[in-house]
Amino acid sequence: MNLKAAVIGGMNFDVVGISESALMMRDSNIGKIRFSAGGVGRNIAEQLARLGAQTSLFTCVSDDFAGKMLKDDARIKNIDLSHARQSASNASVYLSIHEPGGDMALAVNDMSLISEITPEYLKSVLREIRKADVVVVDANLSPESLAFIFENVDCPITADPVSCAKIDRLKPHLMRLSAFKPNAMEAMYLTGADNPHLAASMLAKMGVKRVAVSMGNAGCVYADENEIGSIIPEKVYFCQANGAGDAMCAGLTLGAALNESAKEAALRGMRAAAKLLDEREKSEKG
């Protein structure tokens, strides 16, 4: 695939601790600890690269040990960081503690580094961003940085809302979105609708060219100016679903770049998510 994708968003160093038994507060718990690369923007960039797109991540990279590990991981995953902003600050870190069954008990995040993705930085790399066939933004970016991107980028733009707390940052720019992948809660929060189908329809009427509202094992609702419908997954997965939404967003993004309909792009996104979950299920079964 010769498509060039530019992703603008966060990259985190994730630390996950899973206790072997019920958590005992204010005590040391025996368990397993995993380190991995994370962040919404970075995760979507990985999935775009997996799908064959030439992918550049415009983010902020720290110069500490975590930043060096993230750079090594990006090189392995074919994510181009050559235009990322280098920073003397600490890496963005997401620390979570989980019960034996996998449910998260608590988390602490230090995401202050993303504030360095400023309009000034974006202006300095705008020429490189404009070389892309499609651009992805995540709503961790500041309102000022999002406004700069939407005002200065002409190619198709996809957005991931990240959370209900941040989705409002995208509201002024819905008419510029070529594709949008909120989950059901985010879509209903943004529109005030009481169900995902109505939310998808409203978002299309608000100017989003392709809407895909993800609903986990229930599939997704898609909408554009011509139609609205549902896609039911062919298989229900019981493995960890982390990253499936990012894979779906990546597939949807490629669909927008190829000027597919909302249904075609949503199907592409569903296939990307299913491929990821198939691989994970096989890995977990050993």
Secondary structure as GFF3:
##gff-version 3
##sequence-region A 1 286
A	DSSP	beta_strand	4	8	.	.	.	ID=ss1
A	DSSP	beta_strand	12	19	.	.	.	ID=ss2
A	DSSP	beta_strand	31	38	.	.	.	ID=ss3
A	DSSP	alpha_helix	40	50	.	.	.	ID=ss4
A	DSSP	beta_strand	54	58	.	.	.	ID=ss5
A	DSSP	beta_strand	60	62	.	.	.	ID=ss6
A	DSSP	alpha_helix	65	76	.	.	.	ID=ss7
A	DSSP	beta_strand	79	80	.	.	.	ID=ss8
A	DSSP	beta_strand	85	87	.	.	.	ID=ss9
A	DSSP	beta_strand	92	98	.	.	.	ID=ss10
A	DSSP	beta_strand	104	110	.	.	.	ID=ss11
A	DSSP	three_ten_helix	112	116	.	.	.	ID=ss12
A	DSSP	alpha_helix	119	124	.	.	.	ID=ss13
A	DSSP	alpha_helix	126	129	.	.	.	ID=ss14
A	DSSP	beta_strand	134	138	.	.	.	ID=ss15
A	DSSP	alpha_helix	143	152	.	.	.	ID=ss16
A	DSSP	beta_strand	157	160	.	.	.	ID=ss17
A	DSSP	three_ten_helix	167	176	.	.	.	ID=ss18
A	DSSP	beta_strand	179	180	.	.	.	ID=ss19
A	DSSP	alpha_helix	184	191	.	.	.	ID=ss20
A	DSSP	alpha_helix	196	205	.	.	.	ID=ss21
A	DSSP	beta_strand	211	214	.	.	.	ID=ss22
A	DSSP	three_ten_helix	216	218	.	.	.	ID=ss23
A	DSSP	beta_strand	220	223	.	.	.	ID=ss24
A	DSSP	beta_strand	228	231	.	.	.	ID=ss25
A	DSSP	alpha_helix	244	257	.	.	.	ID=ss26
A	DSSP	alpha_helix	262	285	.	.	.	ID=ss27
###
